[in-house]
Amino acid sequence: MTDHLLLSRLDLNLLVSLDALLTERSVTRAAERLHLSQPALSASLGRLRTHFGDQILARRGNTYELTPFATRLSEHTSTALEAARRVFESQATWEPSESTREFSIYGSDYGFVTIGATAARLAAERAPNVRFRFVLHNPTIVEDASNRLRSVDAMIIPHGHLSDLPYVDLWRDSWLAIVAEDHPIGANPTLEELGQEPWVMTYQSRSAFTSAARQLQQLGVEPKVDVIVESFLAMPHFIAGSRRIGMIQAALAPVALALGGVRTVPLPFDATPLVNALWWHPVHEADPEHAWMRALLAEAGRMVGAAVDPLSISAP
């Protein structure tokens, strides 16, 4: 039987029921979530059990638990439901000022408070009913980007982490060191001084790292890492009032300095500039709404780049 014939015999409403059952792990709660009667959802569960040849929900005492098969299904169901929603929300003609589309974008807090905030302001002026959903990525999402980007619109991340996907460059940024206001280190620290102080690092693992931290190690400095955070915005809170050193992007420096208690100093080496980019899956390439979103993010990127102190950016 071909895939098309198999799909033609399925009620895709079952996907909605399956997602609710996997999320709530209860027929009663899933029925309430979908505003259905409990017998109606029990009937859907029966059809799902017959289709998959699995109980989906297995009773354990007074509660239900997902079967091992259902646990595996949960990894794909929400993605499939989101993809289906996008298909049926698509419009043959699209006018930004009248659109109610929601764009979902993966990224870090660095990307969200810089280009994300700028893009949201532009969209509010031109398409007031368009929404952005900014979702924090993690190493697992980045490593599986080619699949994850099928069901979301894009990912904001510098070059060096993704490949073989369409992208548009957004803005270039540089790195600065960040220390407490009363840190004894001078205005132009040396590599030796950096190696003597404790550090706050971000995304410090084999598959998740910043280019500047990797470069520091390649120069022979193995910093003593006191704290690891997966948030650039959190870093200043771990530096103020301490001897710790961190590295922060120039575009984010004004946000960090506004918190108080910290200052920035230049790095004693030419850190490789960040080239931030917007990445997406080829399935979105011909979508006019998506093309509008890409153009908006590119414009926002130019605005962010123009606001970054040019003296802090290394030459191309």
C-alpha atoms as one frame of an Amber mdcrd trajectory, in Angstrom:
protein
   0.000   0.000   0.000   1.410   3.400  -0.952   1.908   6.184   1.572  -0.826
   8.233  -0.130  -3.381   5.429   0.185  -2.430   4.882   3.817  -2.887   8.555
   4.649  -6.197   8.719   2.775  -7.622   6.138   5.168  -6.562   8.018   8.281
  -8.552  10.648  10.127  -5.976  13.359  10.757  -8.113  14.551  13.675  -6.613
  11.566  15.466  -3.313  13.445  15.480  -4.902  16.156  17.632  -6.308  13.523
  19.999  -2.979  11.713  20.147  -1.105  14.879  21.027  -3.544  15.678  23.851
  -3.401  12.114  25.218   0.396  12.042  25.162   0.588  15.442  26.837  -2.086
  14.946  29.510  -1.604  11.187  30.038  -5.270  11.029  30.947  -8.397  10.536
  28.854 -10.364  12.825  31.167  -7.884  15.704  31.080  -7.283  15.296  27.349
 -11.049  15.441  26.698 -11.318  18.613  28.796  -8.414  20.157  26.906 -10.074
  19.467  23.543 -13.614  20.315  24.778 -14.791  16.818  23.872 -16.810  14.263
  25.808 -14.842  11.527  27.530 -16.567   8.751  25.498 -15.613  10.536  22.255
 -11.959  10.707  23.232 -12.032   7.121  24.517 -13.228   6.104  21.056 -10.298
   7.980  19.492  -7.895   6.238  21.867  -9.382   2.901  20.810  -8.777   3.697
  17.132  -5.211   4.796  17.897  -4.553   1.567  19.804  -5.846  -0.464  16.879
  -3.786   1.495  14.359  -0.504   1.280  16.270  -1.039  -2.087  17.900  -0.081
  -0.549  21.242  -1.929   0.495  24.392  -0.530   4.067  24.234  -1.738   4.637
  27.816  -1.221   1.810  30.308  -2.868   1.788  33.725  -0.572   1.796  36.733
  -2.691   1.662  39.873  -4.958   4.704  39.819  -3.026   6.516  37.086  -2.001
   6.015  33.472   1.524   5.990  32.100   2.789   6.238  28.541   3.980   2.976
  27.075   7.589   2.931  25.787   6.207   3.157  22.240   4.038   6.160  23.166
   7.068   7.871  24.692   8.832   7.524  21.348   5.751   8.826  19.547   5.676
  11.954  21.715   8.973  13.057  20.183   7.303  13.333  16.759   3.648  14.096
  17.420   3.940  17.753  18.384   6.239  18.348  15.397   3.759  16.698  13.030
   0.849  18.663  14.503   2.709  21.944  14.130   3.577  21.096  10.510  -0.070
  20.280   9.745  -1.190  23.532  11.348   1.213  25.476   9.156  -0.107  23.766
   6.022  -3.711  24.752   6.705  -2.859  28.265   7.887  -1.110  29.036   4.594
  -2.879  31.498   2.323  -2.815  31.823  -1.464  -2.545  35.584  -1.115  -0.943
  37.183   1.903  -0.994  40.751   3.129   1.276  41.433   6.136  -0.987  44.142
   7.556  -3.867  41.642   7.733  -1.939  38.534   8.740  -2.268  36.737  12.074
   0.652  34.379  11.425   2.909  33.295  14.260   6.594  32.789  13.400   8.556
  30.406  15.627  12.304  31.011  15.851  14.985  29.163  17.797  17.911  31.091
  19.240  19.760  32.219  22.352  18.853  35.062  24.687  21.609  37.051  22.964
  19.768  36.802  19.661  16.377  37.502  21.193  17.262  40.742  22.999  19.153
  42.108  19.986  17.697  41.175  16.607  14.553  39.553  18.043  13.475  42.701
  19.857  14.310  44.842  16.807  12.346  42.591  14.437   9.352  42.598  16.795
   9.305  46.410  16.787   9.416  46.504  12.984   6.640  43.922  12.730   4.434
  45.859  15.168   4.552  48.820  12.778   3.896  46.881   9.568   1.974  43.764
  10.576   0.397  44.430  13.979  -1.297  41.042  14.234   1.776  38.980  13.355
   3.354  37.266  16.347   6.841  35.932  17.047   7.499  32.975  19.295  11.168
  32.956  20.318  12.240  29.556  21.660  15.568  28.940  23.387  17.669  26.375
  21.594  19.934  23.833  23.281  22.702  21.507  22.048  20.203  18.752  21.194
  18.108  21.098  19.047  21.162  22.522  17.270  22.530  19.050  16.516  19.145
  18.018  15.066  18.529  21.330  13.273  17.859  19.799   9.851  14.825  18.011
  11.311  13.729  20.593  13.889  13.614  23.361  11.295  10.931  21.524   9.345
   8.342  22.468  11.950   9.604  25.902  13.045  10.446  28.871  10.883  14.109
  29.524  11.556  17.065  29.539  13.915  19.287  32.511  14.798  22.814  31.234
  15.400  26.316  32.237  14.276  28.174  30.407  11.538  30.167  27.436  12.730
  27.317  25.336  14.124  25.091  24.551  11.119  25.724  23.666   7.479  23.864
  22.506   4.373  20.830  24.701   5.117  19.665  27.976   3.527  20.687  31.066
   5.474  21.022  34.828   5.330  23.718  36.717   7.233  22.302  39.186   9.746
  25.117  41.128  11.422  28.732  40.870  12.516  29.675  41.146  16.164  32.819
  41.019  18.274  33.745  39.805  21.744  34.651  41.785  24.856  35.785  40.680
  28.306  33.443  41.548  31.162  34.580  41.970  34.773  33.303  43.503  38.004
  33.583  47.263  38.291  36.095  46.914  41.155  38.101  44.072  39.591  41.834
  44.870  39.895  42.542  43.865  36.303  43.571  46.799  34.127  41.952  48.353
  31.089  44.116  46.238  28.758  44.529  42.785  30.300  47.145  40.306  29.129
  46.641  36.643  28.287  48.594  35.755  31.421  46.210  37.795  33.568  43.198
  36.121  31.973  44.656  32.726  32.812  45.052  33.607  36.494  41.430  34.549
  37.199  38.295  32.395  37.602  35.802  32.408  34.723  32.129  32.275  33.869
  31.587  30.374  30.620  28.556  29.791  28.402  27.696  26.537  26.613  30.941
  24.865  27.668  30.754  21.351  26.231  32.168  19.353  23.364  29.278  20.221
  21.039  28.244  23.611  22.459  30.755  26.412  22.832  31.517  29.978  21.851
  34.165  30.709  19.247  36.014  33.108  21.571  36.278  30.522  24.365  37.615
  27.941  21.924  40.109  30.489  20.594  41.279  31.304  24.120  42.135  27.646
  24.670  43.914  27.450  21.321  46.134  30.310  22.512  47.254  28.201  25.451
  44.993  29.666  28.143  43.060  27.022  30.081  40.751  29.129  32.263  39.619
  27.963  35.687  35.867  27.733  35.157  33.826  28.572  38.251  30.389  28.765
  36.639  28.802  27.538  33.391  25.519  29.128  32.280  23.464  28.628  29.136
  22.463  32.288  29.145  24.453  35.342  28.094  22.079  37.626  29.989  22.717
  35.748  33.238  26.495  36.103  33.021  26.819  39.620  34.534  25.023  38.450
  37.681  27.801  35.912  38.272  30.539  38.477  37.635  29.455  41.542  39.622
  31.165  41.628  43.009  33.523  38.764  42.148  36.948  38.101  40.619  35.363
  36.202  37.720  35.856  37.065  34.051  33.481  36.365  31.191  33.189  37.125
  27.488  30.224  38.916  26.000  29.190  40.088  22.545  29.574  43.796  21.805
  25.876  44.123  20.861  24.910  42.745  24.267  27.387  44.850  26.254  24.996
  47.833  26.740  22.406  45.484  28.250  24.977  44.010  30.634  26.355  47.422
  31.631  22.859  48.715  32.350  22.544  46.107  35.103  25.393  47.824  36.962
  28.352  46.413  38.834  30.318  45.360  35.737  32.557  46.879  33.074  33.959
  45.667  29.768  37.580  45.560  28.652  39.096  44.522  25.314  40.445  41.025
  24.830  44.228  40.736  24.392  43.833  38.818  21.129  41.981  39.273  17.844
  38.888  37.207  18.516  37.292  35.832  15.361  34.196  37.980  14.684  30.774
  36.429  15.052  28.768  36.294  11.841  25.208  35.859  13.044  22.822  34.275
  10.561  19.216  33.197  10.134  18.890  29.536   9.092  15.815  27.701   7.806
  14.767  24.442   6.172  14.370  24.338   2.363  10.670  23.413   2.742  10.028
  27.077   3.667  11.927  28.519   0.716   8.938  29.360  -1.529   6.577  30.462
   1.273   5.815  34.203   0.694   5.071  34.723   4.404   8.376  33.150   5.326
  10.164  35.276   2.728   8.645  38.378   4.353   9.870  37.206   7.750  13.378
  36.594   6.390  13.518  40.076   4.853  12.304  41.605   8.126  15.012  39.773
  10.133  17.658  40.810   7.595  16.607  44.452   7.974  16.653  44.110  11.751
  20.117  42.587  11.521  21.424  45.587   9.621  20.015  47.858  12.313  21.645
  45.844  15.100  24.955  45.803  13.236  24.880  49.566  12.746  24.348  50.073
  16.475  27.350  47.971  17.509  30.473  50.018  18.326  32.525  49.746  15.112
  35.768  49.958  17.138  34.881  46.681  18.830  34.456  44.743  15.595  37.424
  43.162  13.935  37.937  43.915  10.291  36.575  41.300   7.859
